[in-house]
Amino acid sequence: QVQLVESGGGLVQAGGSLRLSCAASRSTFSINVMGWYRQTPGNQRELVATITRDRSTNYADSVKGRFTISRDNAKNMVYLQMNSLKPEDTAVYCCHAIVMMTSRREFWGQGTQVTVSS
C-alpha cells in the first residue's frame, strides 16, 4: 500500500511558476513509476508527466519545455516544477504511483488545485 499526499498548489498569474510536491508513505525507490496527472471538471484525467525508477521521464506535449518532473528517493518525494504557466494549466493535479512486484498496483493521491489567472 502507498499513500500519496500532494502539496504546493495554489493561485498564480499566467507566466508564473509553482512547484508541486508528492510525499509517499513508503520508499519511492520501491515504486517503479511515479507521475502527475491533471483533471478539470467534465474532462478525463490526463497525463502530465511520469518518471521511472531509473529517472526516465515522459511529458505531455502540452507541457514539454515548461514542466519538469523529478524524484528524490532519499526523501520519498516526487516533484513537478511548473514554469511559464498558462490559464489552460488550471486543473486538479494528482500524484500517481505504480508498483510492480508480483502484480501491478496503482495508487493515487487526493490532488491539489492549481489555478492560473490570465
C-alpha positions as CSV (number, residue, x, y, z in Angstrom):
1,Q,0.0,0.0,0.0
2,V,1.2,3.5,-0.8
3,Q,-0.3,6.7,0.4
4,L,0.4,9.8,-1.6
5,V,-0.1,13.4,-0.4
6,E,0.3,16.3,-2.7
7,S,1.1,19.9,-1.8
8,G,2.1,23.1,-3.4
9,G,-0.9,24.0,-5.4
10,G,-2.4,27.5,-5.4
11,L,-3.3,30.6,-7.5
12,V,-0.7,32.1,-9.8
13,Q,-0.7,34.5,-12.6
14,A,-0.1,33.4,-16.2
15,G,3.7,33.2,-16.8
16,G,4.3,32.4,-13.1
17,S,5.7,29.2,-11.5
18,L,4.7,26.7,-9.0
19,R,6.3,23.5,-7.6
20,L,4.1,20.6,-6.6
21,S,5.3,18.0,-4.2
22,C,4.1,14.5,-3.6
23,A,5.1,12.7,-0.4
24,A,4.9,8.9,-0.5
25,S,4.4,6.7,2.6
26,R,7.0,4.2,1.5
27,S,10.4,4.3,-0.1
28,T,10.0,5.7,-3.6
29,F,12.9,3.5,-4.6
30,S,10.4,0.6,-4.4
31,I,8.0,2.4,-6.7
32,N,8.5,1.7,-10.4
33,V,6.8,4.7,-11.9
34,M,5.6,7.9,-10.4
35,G,3.7,10.6,-12.2
36,W,1.4,13.6,-12.2
37,Y,-2.0,13.7,-13.9
38,R,-4.5,16.5,-14.0
39,Q,-8.2,16.8,-14.4
40,T,-10.7,19.6,-15.0
41,P,-14.4,19.4,-14.4
42,G,-16.2,17.4,-17.1
43,N,-12.9,16.2,-18.6
44,Q,-11.0,13.0,-18.3
45,R,-7.8,12.8,-16.3
46,E,-4.8,13.4,-18.5
47,L,-1.2,12.5,-18.1
48,V,1.2,15.4,-17.3
49,A,4.5,13.7,-16.7
50,T,6.0,10.4,-15.4
51,I,9.3,9.4,-14.1
52,T,10.6,5.8,-13.7
53,R,12.8,4.4,-11.0
54,D,15.9,5.0,-13.2
55,R,14.7,8.6,-13.8
56,S,13.5,8.2,-17.4
57,T,10.9,10.9,-18.0
58,N,7.9,11.4,-20.2
59,Y,5.8,14.5,-20.7
60,A,2.6,15.5,-22.3
61,D,3.2,17.6,-25.4
62,S,1.3,20.5,-23.9
63,V,3.8,20.8,-21.0
64,K,7.1,19.9,-22.7
65,G,9.8,22.6,-22.1
66,R,7.7,24.2,-19.3
67,F,7.3,21.4,-16.7
68,T,10.0,19.2,-15.1
69,I,9.3,16.1,-13.0
70,S,11.9,14.8,-10.6
71,R,12.1,12.3,-7.7
72,D,14.1,12.2,-4.5
73,N,14.2,8.6,-3.3
74,A,16.1,9.6,-0.2
75,K,13.1,11.7,0.9
76,N,10.3,9.6,-0.7
77,M,9.3,12.6,-2.7
78,V,8.3,13.4,-6.3
79,Y,8.1,17.0,-7.6
80,L,6.6,18.8,-10.5
81,Q,8.2,22.2,-11.3
82,M,5.8,24.2,-13.5
83,N,7.1,27.3,-15.2
84,S,5.5,29.6,-17.8
85,L,2.1,28.6,-16.5
86,K,-0.9,29.2,-18.7
87,P,-4.6,29.5,-17.8
88,E,-5.2,26.2,-19.6
89,D,-2.9,24.5,-17.0
90,T,-5.7,25.2,-14.4
91,A,-6.7,21.8,-13.0
92,V,-6.5,19.5,-10.0
93,Y,-3.1,17.8,-10.1
94,C,-2.9,14.3,-8.8
95,C,0.1,12.2,-7.9
96,H,0.2,8.6,-9.2
97,A,2.4,5.6,-8.4
98,I,2.8,2.2,-10.0
99,V,4.3,-0.6,-8.0
100,M,5.1,-3.8,-9.9
101,M,6.0,-6.8,-7.8
102,T,4.0,-10.0,-8.0
103,S,1.3,-7.9,-9.6
104,R,0.8,-4.3,-10.9
105,R,-0.8,-2.0,-8.4
106,E,-1.7,1.7,-8.8
107,F,-2.2,4.4,-6.2
108,W,-3.5,7.9,-6.4
109,G,-3.3,11.0,-4.2
110,Q,-6.2,13.2,-3.4
111,G,-5.0,16.0,-5.6
112,T,-4.1,19.7,-5.3
113,Q,-5.7,22.6,-7.1
114,V,-3.7,24.7,-9.5
115,T,-5.4,27.9,-10.8
116,V,-3.7,30.1,-13.3
117,S,-5.3,33.5,-13.9
118,S,-4.9,35.4,-17.1
